C-alpha cells in the first residue's frame, strides 16, 4: 500500500512542480506566497540558502576581549570594604556619693 502511494507521489511530482511554477509566476498571488514557492523550489533543487553567519568583530572588541584594553564600567568583583563602627559613646561621668551613716 505504501509502495503504491510513493509511486503515485513520484509520478505527480512533475505536475506539482509545474503548478508551483505557475503559482509563483502569477502576479495575482500574494508576493509572500510567491517568494515562499520560489525558496521551496530552490531548496528542493539543491540550491539551499546560506546557513553560515558572517560575523565581523571590531578592533575595539578584539582589544577588549584580548585584555589589551580594559574598560572601567564602575563595577568591581571586590567586596566593599567593611567600615569601622563609630566609636562607642563616652560614658558620662559617674558621681559617687558618700554614704550617710
C-alpha positions as protocol buffer text, in pm:
chain_id: "A"
residue {
  index: 1
  type: UNK
  ca { x: 0 y: 0 z: 0 }
}
residue {
  index: 2
  type: UNK
  ca { x: 275 y: 246 z: 94 }
}
residue {
  index: 3
  type: UNK
  ca { x: 474 y: 148 z: -209 }
}
residue {
  index: 4
  type: UNK
  ca { x: 182 y: 237 z: -441 }
}
residue {
  index: 5
  type: UNK
  ca { x: 133 y: 570 z: -262 }
}
residue {
  index: 6
  type: UNK
  ca { x: 504 y: 650 z: -305 }
}
residue {
  index: 7
  type: UNK
  ca { x: 481 y: 566 z: -675 }
}
residue {
  index: 8
  type: UNK
  ca { x: 178 y: 794 z: -721 }
}
residue {
  index: 9
  type: UNK
  ca { x: 355 y: 1079 z: -543 }
}
residue {
  index: 10
  type: UNK
  ca { x: 665 y: 1032 z: -759 }
}
residue {
  index: 11
  type: UNK
  ca { x: 454 y: 1034 z: -1075 }
}
residue {
  index: 12
  type: UNK
  ca { x: 273 y: 1353 z: -966 }
}
residue {
  index: 13
  type: UNK
  ca { x: 593 y: 1538 z: -871 }
}
residue {
  index: 14
  type: UNK
  ca { x: 649 y: 1688 z: -1217 }
}
residue {
  index: 15
  type: UNK
  ca { x: 290 y: 1815 z: -1237 }
}
residue {
  index: 16
  type: UNK
  ca { x: 314 y: 1957 z: -884 }
}
residue {
  index: 17
  type: UNK
  ca { x: 636 y: 2139 z: -971 }
}
residue {
  index: 18
  type: UNK
  ca { x: 480 y: 2284 z: -1287 }
}
residue {
  index: 19
  type: UNK
  ca { x: 181 y: 2403 z: -1086 }
}
residue {
  index: 20
  type: UNK
  ca { x: 406 y: 2565 z: -826 }
}
residue {
  index: 21
  type: UNK
  ca { x: 596 y: 2748 z: -1101 }
}
residue {
  index: 22
  type: UNK
  ca { x: 265 y: 2876 z: -1243 }
}
residue {
  index: 23
  type: UNK
  ca { x: 156 y: 2998 z: -897 }
}
residue {
  index: 24
  type: UNK
  ca { x: 493 y: 3162 z: -846 }
}
residue {
  index: 25
  type: UNK
  ca { x: 467 y: 3348 z: -1177 }
}
residue {
  index: 26
  type: UNK
  ca { x: 105 y: 3461 z: -1129 }
}
residue {
  index: 27
  type: UNK
  ca { x: 108 y: 3824 z: -1012 }
}
residue {
  index: 28
  type: UNK
  ca { x: -244 y: 3779 z: -869 }
}
residue {
  index: 29
  type: UNK
  ca { x: -98 y: 3569 z: -588 }
}
residue {
  index: 30
  type: UNK
  ca { x: 41 y: 3736 z: -277 }
}
residue {
  index: 31
  type: UNK
  ca { x: 410 y: 3821 z: -312 }
}
residue {
  index: 32
  type: UNK
  ca { x: 495 y: 3642 z: 15 }
}
residue {
  index: 33
  type: UNK
  ca { x: 343 y: 3319 z: -117 }
}
residue {
  index: 34
  type: UNK
  ca { x: 528 y: 3356 z: -445 }
}
residue {
  index: 35
  type: UNK
  ca { x: 859 y: 3407 z: -262 }
}
residue {
  index: 36
  type: UNK
  ca { x: 795 y: 3102 z: -42 }
}
residue {
  index: 37
  type: UNK
  ca { x: 726 y: 2891 z: -351 }
}
residue {
  index: 38
  type: UNK
  ca { x: 1048 y: 3013 z: -513 }
}
residue {
  index: 39
  type: UNK
  ca { x: 1251 y: 2938 z: -199 }
}
residue {
  index: 40
  type: UNK
  ca { x: 1096 y: 2594 z: -168 }
}
residue {
  index: 41
  type: UNK
  ca { x: 1169 y: 2510 z: -532 }
}
residue {
  index: 42
  type: UNK
  ca { x: 1529 y: 2629 z: -500 }
}
residue {
  index: 43
  type: UNK
  ca { x: 1578 y: 2430 z: -177 }
}
residue {
  index: 44
  type: UNK
  ca { x: 1440 y: 2114 z: -336 }
}
residue {
  index: 45
  type: UNK
  ca { x: 1666 y: 2166 z: -637 }
}
residue {
  index: 46
  type: UNK
  ca { x: 1971 y: 2174 z: -407 }
}
residue {
  index: 47
  type: UNK
  ca { x: 2021 y: 2550 z: -403 }
}
residue {
  index: 48
  type: UNK
  ca { x: 1958 y: 2587 z: -32 }
}
residue {
  index: 49
  type: UNK
  ca { x: 2012 y: 2922 z: 129 }
}
residue {
  index: 50
  type: UNK
  ca { x: 2326 y: 3009 z: 317 }
}
residue {
  index: 51
  type: UNK
  ca { x: 2335 y: 2851 z: 662 }
}
residue {
  index: 52
  type: UNK
  ca { x: 2653 y: 3021 z: 783 }
}
residue {
  index: 53
  type: UNK
  ca { x: 2662 y: 3355 z: 960 }
}
residue {
  index: 54
  type: UNK
  ca { x: 2926 y: 3612 z: 872 }
}
residue {
  index: 55
  type: UNK
  ca { x: 3047 y: 3774 z: 1191 }
}
residue {
  index: 56
  type: UNK
  ca { x: 3266 y: 4081 z: 1195 }
}
residue {
  index: 57
  type: UNK
  ca { x: 3442 y: 4180 z: 1515 }
}
residue {
  index: 58
  type: UNK
  ca { x: 3560 y: 4537 z: 1554 }
}
residue {
  index: 59
  type: UNK
  ca { x: 3916 y: 4623 z: 1653 }
}
residue {
  index: 60
  type: UNK
  ca { x: 3778 y: 4764 z: 1978 }
}
residue {
  index: 61
  type: UNK
  ca { x: 3602 y: 4435 z: 2063 }
}
residue {
  index: 62
  type: UNK
  ca { x: 3918 y: 4240 z: 1981 }
}
residue {
  index: 63
  type: UNK
  ca { x: 4128 y: 4465 z: 2207 }
}
residue {
  index: 64
  type: UNK
  ca { x: 3881 y: 4436 z: 2494 }
}
residue {
  index: 65
  type: UNK
  ca { x: 3849 y: 4057 z: 2467 }
}
residue {
  index: 66
  type: UNK
  ca { x: 4226 y: 4008 z: 2448 }
}
residue {
  index: 67
  type: UNK
  ca { x: 4284 y: 4219 z: 2759 }
}
residue {
  index: 68
  type: UNK
  ca { x: 4491 y: 4477 z: 2571 }
}
residue {
  index: 69
  type: UNK
  ca { x: 4233 y: 4739 z: 2651 }
}
residue {
  index: 70
  type: UNK
  ca { x: 4031 y: 4750 z: 2968 }
}
residue {
  index: 71
  type: UNK
  ca { x: 3701 y: 4924 z: 3010 }
}
residue {
  index: 72
  type: UNK
  ca { x: 3606 y: 5053 z: 3353 }
}
residue {
  index: 73
  type: UNK
  ca { x: 3232 y: 5019 z: 3390 }
}
residue {
  index: 74
  type: UNK
  ca { x: 3246 y: 5122 z: 3752 }
}
residue {
  index: 75
  type: UNK
  ca { x: 3178 y: 4768 z: 3861 }
}
residue {
  index: 76
  type: UNK
  ca { x: 3417 y: 4553 z: 4057 }
}
residue {
  index: 77
  type: UNK
  ca { x: 3436 y: 4200 z: 4178 }
}
residue {
  index: 78
  type: UNK
  ca { x: 3573 y: 4318 z: 4510 }
}
residue {
  index: 79
  type: UNK
  ca { x: 3351 y: 4333 z: 4810 }
}
residue {
  index: 80
  type: UNK
  ca { x: 3313 y: 4675 z: 4963 }
}
residue {
  index: 81
  type: UNK
  ca { x: 3550 y: 4747 z: 5247 }
}
residue {
  index: 82
  type: UNK
  ca { x: 3399 y: 4699 z: 5590 }
}
residue {
  index: 83
  type: UNK
  ca { x: 3355 y: 5035 z: 5751 }
}
residue {
  index: 84
  type: UNK
  ca { x: 3469 y: 5067 z: 6106 }
}
residue {
  index: 85
  type: UNK
  ca { x: 3193 y: 5103 z: 6357 }
}
residue {
  index: 86
  type: UNK
  ca { x: 3162 y: 5451 z: 6500 }
}
residue {
  index: 87
  type: UNK
  ca { x: 3332 y: 5486 z: 6835 }
}
residue {
  index: 88
  type: UNK
  ca { x: 3119 y: 5395 z: 7130 }
}
residue {
  index: 89
  type: UNK
  ca { x: 2982 y: 5695 z: 7311 }
}
residue {
  index: 90
  type: UNK
  ca { x: 3193 y: 5807 z: 7606 }
}
residue {
  index: 91
  type: UNK
  ca { x: 3018 y: 5713 z: 7925 }
}
residue {
  index: 92
  type: UNK
  ca { x: 2902 y: 6006 z: 8131 }
}
residue {
  index: 93
  type: UNK
  ca { x: 3099 y: 6059 z: 8448 }
}
residue {
  index: 94
  type: UNK
  ca { x: 2969 y: 5873 z: 8748 }
}
residue {
  index: 95
  type: UNK
  ca { x: 2910 y: 6072 z: 9063 }
}
residue {
  index: 96
  type: UNK
  ca { x: 2988 y: 5897 z: 9380 }
}
residue {
  index: 97
  type: UNK
  ca { x: 2808 y: 5996 z: 9693 }
}
residue {
  index: 98
  type: UNK
  ca { x: 2921 y: 5934 z: 10037 }
}
residue {
  index: 99
  type: UNK
  ca { x: 2702 y: 5711 z: 10234 }
}
residue {
  index: 100
  type: UNK
  ca { x: 2541 y: 5851 z: 10534 }
}
residue {
  index: 101
  type: UNK
  ca { x: 2571 y: 5654 z: 10843 }
}
